[in-house]
Amino acid sequence: MPMSPRSLCLMAVAATALAAGASRAGAAPVARAFSIEQVMSAPFPSAPVASPQGGRVAWVYDERGSRNVWVAEPGTNGAFSACAITAHTGDEGIDMGEVSWTSDGRHVVYSRGGSLEGGGPVNTLSRPSGAPPQEVWTASVDGAAARAIGPGHSPAASPRGDTVAYVLDDQIWVAPLAGGLPTQLIHDRGRSGAPVWSPDGSRLAFRSSRGDHGFIGVYDIAARTIAWMGPSVDRDSGPEWSPDSRSIAFVRIAAGRSSPFADSLTAQPWSIWTADAATGVARRVWGASEGPGSAFRSLEAERTLLWTASGRLVFPWERSGWLQLYSIPAAGGEATQLTNGDFEVFTGALSEDRRRIV
């Protein structure tokens, strides 16, 4: 049975007390309450994500190396009950994460296998047959067995609830959520990634990295066409949809490769652009100033920009020497500082109604 955070805390306190007692001069040896193996096997939750409907919360739970997706269900009087919705067993030394919900809040998609930090296969058990594959999976809160969709990572379920897009071999693939053969959606010259669906599910934005430059592309599902958002020789990233699915915002970093001895705190200033998702016509709406904050620093989050319900773009900026949140009107204007203090904003997310930032 998984140990509660309170149990883990009491165990840590007990271990500290034992260590302190053993270190006293002349103290008799004290039997240890638990072993190093037990300490290292303590369960560890990570990557919590709330469902868009139903009030559920999903997360990855690592118990003695077996990683599974758990879901907490809201009950009466504000109480929650939690259980695993996957049944993976054994410590294979592989990652699990990138969990996200379908729009109805009844299914999750996630990545399993390989390394989600460095990418690619890992074979920590030195299997002669090779590393376990990196795959996209789906699981349901209704009790059905979890199912592998296919090789890949970075899954994104369509708001329409019928399709999941993901990355395989640096290209964008799609598969039916209900089951069926995956197909390659986009054959791109660059290394494609970061698939992001429009709120209405009619288009899919993605990043195409091409070495010293990169584009933001938008694939139209019905027309089966790609529009490039203001393509240039610079590096574009972080696509973010407007609430009405008509526009895309993205970050543009000036082209060029800095010297290894260059000042990493400053650079040719980065900027924020918006584009018409149908035509790709783009315009610059804001640019960082020279000096501190001119080098772009992102949050440790999937989304670089946040487009609010009030028509403002929220973004991270290191202007003060600390990474803080700022906002501008999506049409362009002066930046307003949202957070302030001697601390760094590590990550951030919008509420479902796009009116609050956590």
N, C-alpha and C positions, 0 to 999 in steps of 0.2 A: 504494500500500500504506500503511495507517495507520502512523504513527510511534509507537514505544514511548515510555513515560514517560521512559526513560533517554535516548533520542535527543533528546526535547524539552528535557530538563535540560541536555544537552551543548550544544544550540543556544543556550539562554539564557546559559550560561556564556561561550560564544564571543562573543555579542553584547555582553555586559558588558565583556569584555576589549577588544574593538574600540573601544567607546565610551570606555573609560578611556585607551587608547592615543592616540586622536585628540584627547583633551582636553589632553594634555601640551603645555606651551609649546614651540613650535618643532618639534613632531613633524610629520613628513610625513603627508599624507593617506593613510589606509589604505582599501583597497578593502573594501567590506562583503561579508560572507560570504553574506548573504541579504537579501531585500527586506522592506519593511514588509508588502507583500501576502502574502509567505510567512509572516511572523510572525502576521498576523491570520488566516491560513488554517490554523493549527495545529489538529489534531483535538482534540475536547473531549468526554470522556465525562461523563454525569450520570445521576442517578436510578437507582442500582443496586438491584435487588430480587431476593431469593433465592426459589427455587421451594419450595413445600411438600413436594414429593417429587422425587427424582432428583438432588439436589445441584447444580442448575443456577443460574446467575446471569444476569439480563437487565439491560440498561441502554440508554440512548439515547446514540448516538454521532454527533456532529456533525463531519463532514469536509468542509471547504470549503463549508459551508452546507447540504450534503445531510444530513439527519437520518434515521437508521435505528435499528432495534432490533437489538442484538447479543446473543448468548447464548454463555456459556462452559459447556462440557460437561466434567464430571470424567472423567479417564482413569486410567491406571495410575500408581502411584508418586506420587499426589497432583498430577499434572500436569493442566492444563486446556487445552482447545483452544477457540478462539473464532471465530465467524463471524456475519455479518449474516443475519437471517431475514426482513428486509424489503428492498425495492429501490427506495426513493424516491430520486429524483435532482433536483438543482437547488436553488439557494438562493432560496426563495420568501419568506423573511422571516417564516415562520410557525413556531409552536411545535409540539413533539412531547413527550409525557410522559404522566404518570398511568398508568404501566405497572403492570400487576398480572398474576399468574398464575392459571390455572384450577387446580382442586384436584388434578388429576392431574399437574401440572408439565409438560405437553406443549404448552400454548397460552398465549399472552399476549393481553391486551386493552390498548389504549392510545388516547390522544386525539391527533389530528393536525389542525392548523389553528388559526387565530385566535391569541389570547393566553391562556395558561393562568394568567397573573398577574392580568390585568384583565378577562379574558373578552371575548367578542364577536369579530367578524371584524376582520382587519387587511389593509390593501391597500398594503403598503410599496412594491410595484412599480407602483402607480398604474394598474392594469389598467382599461381602459374597461368591461370586463365585470364589474368588481367584485372583491371579496375572495374568495379560495378559501374553501370552506365549512369549518366546524369539524366534524370527524367522529370517530366511534368506529370503530376498526379491530381486527381480530384477526389473529394470525399464529401459525404452528405451527413447532415444532422439527423436524417431519418433512419439511420441504422444500416443502410446498404454498405457493402464492403467497398473500401477505397479502391480506385482503379487507375492504372497507369495510362496516360493519354499517349505518351510517346517520348522519345529522346528530346531533351531541350531544357530550357530554364527561363526565368523571368516571365511567368504566365500573367496574362491580363484578360479577365473575362469580360465579354461584351456586355454593356448595360441592357441589351436586349435578351440576355440570358441563354443564347443559343450557341455561342462560339467562344473559344478561348484562343487568343493570339500568344505566341511565345517565340523565343529565339533558339535557333538550332544552326550551328556552324556559321554564326554571324549573319544569318538571314532570318526573315520573318516568316513563320509558319502559322497555320490556323488548323483547328480541329473542332468537330462538333462536341459540345459538352455532353450530349446524350450518348455519345459513342459513335465511332466511325473512323475512317482513315484520315490521318493528317495530310495536309497538302501545303506546299510552299506557296505563300501568298505573293512574295516580292522577290524577284531576282535582281539584286542590286550589285553594282560594281564595288561599293564600299562595304564596310563592316557595319551591318545594321543592328540596332538595339533599341532599348527603352520604348517598347510599344505602349501607346496611351490612346485609349478609345475616346472619341468625342462623347459628351453626355447623352446624346440621342442615339449613339451606336451606329451612325451612318458613315463615319470616317475613322481611320486609324492613323495617328501621327507616330513617327519614329525618327530616330537619329541615324544618319549615314556618315560614319567616320571614314575619312579618306586620307589618313596620314597627317599631313600638315594643314588640312582644312576639313570641314565637315558641313553637311547640310541637314536641315529639318525637312522631311518629306511628309506628305499627307496622302494616304491612299483612300480613294472614294470606293466604297463597297459596291454600290449599284453600278457606277460607270466603269469600274475596274481601271482607273487611271491614277497616276501620281502627279501631284503638284508640288514643286519645290518652293519653299518659303524664302523668297528673296535670296537666292543662292549667290555666294560670293567666294572670295579666296580665304575667308576667315573661318574660325571654328565655331559652329552653332550647336547648342545643346539645350537640354532642359525644356522640352515642349510642354506647354500648359494651355489647356482649352478654356475658352470663355464659357460662361454658363449657358449661352444660347447656341453653342456648337458652331459658330460662324467664324471665329477668329482663333489664332494661335499666338501665344507669347513665347519668346525664347531668349536665351542669353547668347550674346555674340562676343567672342574673345578674339582679339586681333591676331592675325597670322604672324608666324615667326617662331623661331626656336631660340630660347634664351641660353646664354652661356652658363655652364655649371657654376661659375663664380659670380653670376649676376645676383643682384638684390632680389630675393624672392618676395619681398613685401611690396614692391612696386613694379608696375609694368605699363605698357601702353593701355590706357583705360578701357575697361570692358563696358558693354552697353546692353540695354534691353530693347528688344524689337517686338512689334506685333505685325501679323500678316493676315490677309484674307485667306481663309482655309480653302476656298474654291479656286482662286486665281493665283495665289502665292505672292501677290503684290504686298510688299512689306515696307514699314517705316520705322525709323529709330524714335523711341519715345522717351528714352532717358540714357544718360551716360555717366559713368563714375568720373570724379574729378582726378586731377593729377595728385601724386603723392600717396599717403596712406589710403588703402582701400582701392587703389587702382588695379591691383592684382586680384583676380576673382577668387573667392573662397566660398565653397558650397556648404550647405548643411549636411549632416549625416542622415539624409532622408532620401526617399525615392524621388521626391519632387523638389526642384530647385526654386520654382516660382509658385505662388498661390494666387489664383484669380478669385476675388471675393464677390459676393452677391451685390455689393454696392459699386462694383466696377473699378476696383482698385487692385493693383498688383503688389503683392507682398514679396520681399526678397531679402537675402542676407547681404550685409555690407560691412566691411572692416574699417570704415572711415575713422572711427574713434580709437582704433587700436584693438578694440574688442569686436568680435563678430556679433552684430546686433541685427534686429529686424527693422526694416523700413518699408514704406509703401508709397506708391505714386498712382495718380489716375491712369487708367489704361490708355486714355487718349494722350497722355504725356503731361508732364508738369514737374514741380519740385518734390523732392523726397521728404517725407515726414517720418521721423524716428519713432518707432513703436515701443522698443525696449531700450533701457538705459541702465548702466551700472558697471561695476568692475567684475563682469562675468561674461562668458561666451554662450550664445545660444547654440545648443548642440543639434537639436532637431525641432521640427514643427509640423503641424498638420491642421487642416481646416476642418471645422465641424461639417456635418452633412448638409446643413443649410448655407454653408459658406459665409457665415456671419461672425464666427468666433475662431480664434487661433489657440491651439494648445501647444 
